[in-house]
Amino acid sequence: MHEMSIALAVVDQVGEAARSGGATAVRTVRLRIGELAGVVPDALTFGFRLACAGTLLEGAELITESVPGTARCAACADDWAVGMPPQLSCPRCGGPAAELLTGRELRIAAVEWDTGPAHTPAREPISEGS
């Protein structure tokens, strides 16, 4: 389940940014996930909850936004939604897809945090070595 590794990386990156920004707790993390990224959102949400334990992110809400896959044909410059399973030949002219435009994203889009009174984690954090 690579979603747990992704969750740990997100918690690490957000936690570092939050600490350097003077945050005492993180409320929400918004991720943009491409439909071709190979990530199962429910598994990522589960892993995220576990990875947040004992960190500034404990109790934070993970919001995932799906990004549809799109491609552009080199021959006719037509753009189309590739879908799942991906249709990688141009529906207009039959040419092969020259470029995937969207759908492989996996990025932190936004984070909301508090800078009020310090948050005391209820549990010990999970390390990547566990």
C-alpha positions as CSV (number, residue, x, y, z in Angstrom):
1,M,0.0,0.0,0.0
2,H,2.1,2.9,-1.3
3,E,-0.7,5.3,0.0
4,M,0.8,5.0,3.5
5,S,4.2,6.2,2.2
6,I,2.4,9.1,0.4
7,A,0.5,10.0,3.6
8,L,3.8,10.0,5.6
9,A,5.5,12.2,3.0
10,V,2.5,14.7,3.0
11,V,2.4,14.8,6.8
12,D,6.2,15.4,6.9
13,Q,6.1,18.2,4.3
14,V,3.0,19.9,5.8
15,G,4.3,19.5,9.3
16,E,7.7,21.1,8.4
17,A,5.9,24.0,6.6
18,A,3.5,24.5,9.5
19,R,6.2,24.6,12.1
20,S,8.3,27.1,10.1
21,G,5.1,29.2,9.8
22,G,4.5,29.2,13.5
23,A,1.5,26.9,13.4
24,T,0.3,25.1,16.5
25,A,-2.1,22.8,14.7
26,V,-3.1,21.9,11.1
27,R,-6.9,21.9,10.3
28,T,-7.1,20.9,6.7
29,V,-4.8,19.6,3.9
30,R,-6.1,19.7,0.3
31,L,-4.5,17.3,-2.2
32,R,-5.0,17.3,-6.0
33,I,-4.8,13.7,-7.2
34,G,-4.8,12.8,-10.9
35,E,-7.0,9.9,-11.9
36,L,-3.9,8.3,-13.6
37,A,-1.7,8.7,-10.5
38,G,-2.4,5.2,-9.2
39,V,-3.6,6.5,-5.8
40,V,-6.7,5.1,-4.1
41,P,-8.2,8.1,-2.2
42,D,-9.8,6.0,0.5
43,A,-6.6,4.2,1.3
44,L,-4.7,7.5,1.3
45,T,-7.3,9.0,3.7
46,F,-6.9,6.0,6.0
47,G,-3.1,6.2,5.9
48,F,-3.3,10.0,6.5
49,R,-5.2,9.6,9.7
50,L,-2.6,7.1,11.0
51,A,0.3,9.2,9.8
52,C,-1.0,12.3,11.6
53,A,-1.0,10.7,15.0
54,G,1.3,12.6,17.4
55,T,2.0,15.4,15.0
56,L,0.7,19.0,14.4
57,L,-1.6,17.4,11.9
58,E,-3.4,15.1,14.4
59,G,-7.2,15.6,13.8
60,A,-6.6,17.4,10.5
61,E,-9.1,16.8,7.6
62,L,-7.7,15.5,4.3
63,I,-9.6,16.8,1.3
64,T,-8.9,15.2,-2.0
65,E,-9.7,16.7,-5.4
66,S,-9.7,14.4,-8.4
67,V,-8.0,15.7,-11.5
68,P,-9.3,14.0,-14.7
69,G,-6.8,12.8,-17.2
70,T,-6.6,14.7,-20.5
71,A,-4.4,14.2,-23.5
72,R,-3.5,16.1,-26.7
73,C,-3.0,14.6,-30.1
74,A,0.1,15.7,-31.9
75,A,-1.5,15.1,-35.4
76,C,-4.7,17.1,-35.0
77,A,-4.2,19.0,-31.7
78,D,-7.5,17.7,-30.3
79,D,-7.7,17.4,-26.5
80,W,-9.8,14.7,-24.8
81,A,-10.5,13.1,-21.5
82,V,-8.6,9.9,-21.4
83,G,-10.8,8.2,-18.7
84,M,-10.2,4.9,-16.9
85,P,-9.0,2.7,-18.4
86,P,-7.1,5.4,-20.3
87,Q,-7.9,5.9,-24.0
88,L,-4.6,7.0,-25.4
89,S,-5.4,7.2,-29.1
90,C,-7.1,10.2,-30.4
91,P,-10.9,9.8,-30.7
92,R,-11.0,12.4,-33.5
93,C,-8.3,11.1,-35.9
94,G,-7.1,7.9,-34.4
95,G,-3.5,9.2,-33.9
96,P,-1.6,8.2,-30.8
97,A,-1.6,10.6,-27.8
98,A,1.5,12.7,-27.9
99,E,1.1,14.3,-24.5
100,L,-0.7,13.6,-21.3
101,L,-1.8,17.1,-20.1
102,T,-3.3,16.2,-16.8
103,G,-4.1,13.3,-14.6
104,R,-0.8,12.3,-13.1
105,E,-0.8,15.0,-10.4
106,L,-0.2,14.4,-6.8
107,R,0.3,17.7,-5.1
108,I,-0.5,19.6,-2.0
109,A,-2.9,22.3,-3.1
110,A,-3.6,24.1,0.2
111,V,-3.2,23.8,3.9
112,E,-5.0,25.6,6.7
113,W,-3.4,25.8,10.1
114,D,-3.9,27.6,13.5
115,T,-1.3,29.8,15.2
116,G,-3.3,29.9,18.5
117,P,-2.6,27.9,21.7
118,A,-0.4,24.9,21.3
119,H,-1.9,21.5,20.4
120,T,-0.9,18.5,22.5
121,P,-0.9,15.3,20.4
122,A,-2.7,12.4,22.0
123,R,-0.5,9.6,20.5
124,E,3.1,9.0,19.4
125,P,3.9,9.8,15.7
126,I,4.4,6.9,13.2
127,S,7.8,6.9,11.6
128,E,8.6,5.7,8.1
129,G,10.8,3.0,9.6
130,S,7.9,1.4,11.5
